Amino acid sequence: MSATGDALRQRLDEVRGRISAAAARSGRPAGSVLLVGVTKTVAAEVVARAVELGLADLGENRVQEAQPKILAVGRDRARWHMVGHLQRNKAARAVDLFDRVQGVDSLELAEALSRHAVEAGRRLPALVEVNVSGEPSKFGVGPEYLERLLEAIEGLPGLAVDGLMTVGRVVADPADARPGFARLRELRERAEARLGLRLPELSMGMSGDFETAVEEGSTMVRIGTALFGPRA
Ligand SMILES: *Cc1c(COP(=O)(O)O)cnc(C)c1O
């Protein structure tokens, strides 16, 4: 994989263009969707190059892999997102390394993150991961437990939950991902209405389905292979 230099610039431009077009189709300005470049397995030099090209938000999904990379690229040179499942015993390091955690899926993890964030004098922005498709292989809270979890998390002093995240079903046709994304949006609207919360952020959409996700209201897309090429 050599997604360096011009190839990377081209892919970044192309992905940004596709996001803008999808946002326009849903009647929203291009700037309403944040592009998070997912850099798992991508070398630190390539990540640094992406930052130089203007990619300001980066996602990693394993603390162990992310730590040296974040230090090499520069903790303050980008906003770092922990995407996907996080083990509770990694909560302290995650608070150190990341600006946002996308993938809170249990009260125990939320409490651990909150405790470490308070110790660090921070309030950590976070999204609750929902397993919309109900696939057993997926992390995330089941839709039926979402409101209970949101209520329990709400009082935690170190965590600021401002939205939901989901990983779409793997589909051959991106159109088939639409009902799952619509469902996450509906779950958000219901939770806001019933619990009086504000959950403006919806993190949904990856390389294979991000345009559909944006059309359904995504505010953050998490894109790896469409920017950096296939993972080894
Ligand atoms: C790897 C990963 C992505 C990016 O996937 P691509 O299909 O490469 O765009 C997004 N979200 C999570 C949680 C991931 O683990």
The ligand as a Tripos MOL2 file, in Angstrom:
@<TRIPOS>MOLECULE
LIG
   15    15     1     0     0
SMALL
NO_CHARGES

@<TRIPOS>ATOM
      1 C1        -12.0890    0.1740   10.4540 C.3       1 LIG1
      2 C2        -13.2310    0.9570   10.9180 C.ar      1 LIG1
      3 C3        -13.8120    1.9450   10.0950 C.ar      1 LIG1
      4 C4        -13.3460    2.2510    8.6840 C.3       1 LIG1
      5 O1        -13.6840    1.2090    7.8250 O.3       1 LIG1
      6 P1        -13.4680    1.3340    6.2260 P.3       1 LIG1
      7 O2        -14.4470    0.3490    5.6800 O.co2     1 LIG1
      8 O3        -12.0620    0.9840    5.9540 O.co2     1 LIG1
      9 O4        -13.7800    2.7080    5.8310 O.co2     1 LIG1
     10 C5        -14.8670    2.6690   10.6200 C.ar      1 LIG1
     11 N1        -15.3390    2.4440   11.8700 N.ar      1 LIG1
     12 C6        -14.8090    1.5210   12.6740 C.ar      1 LIG1
     13 C7        -15.3730    1.3220   14.0290 C.3       1 LIG1
     14 C8        -13.7500    0.7400   12.2270 C.ar      1 LIG1
     15 O5        -13.2400   -0.2050   13.0350 O.3       1 LIG1
@<TRIPOS>BOND
     1     1     2 1
     2     2     3 ar
     3     2    14 ar
     4     3     4 1
     5     3    10 ar
     6     4     5 1
     7     5     6 1
     8     6     7 2
     9     6     8 1
    10     6     9 1
    11    10    11 ar
    12    11    12 ar
    13    12    13 1
    14    12    14 ar
    15    14    15 1
@<TRIPOS>SUBSTRUCTURE
     1 LIG1         1 GROUP 0 **** ****
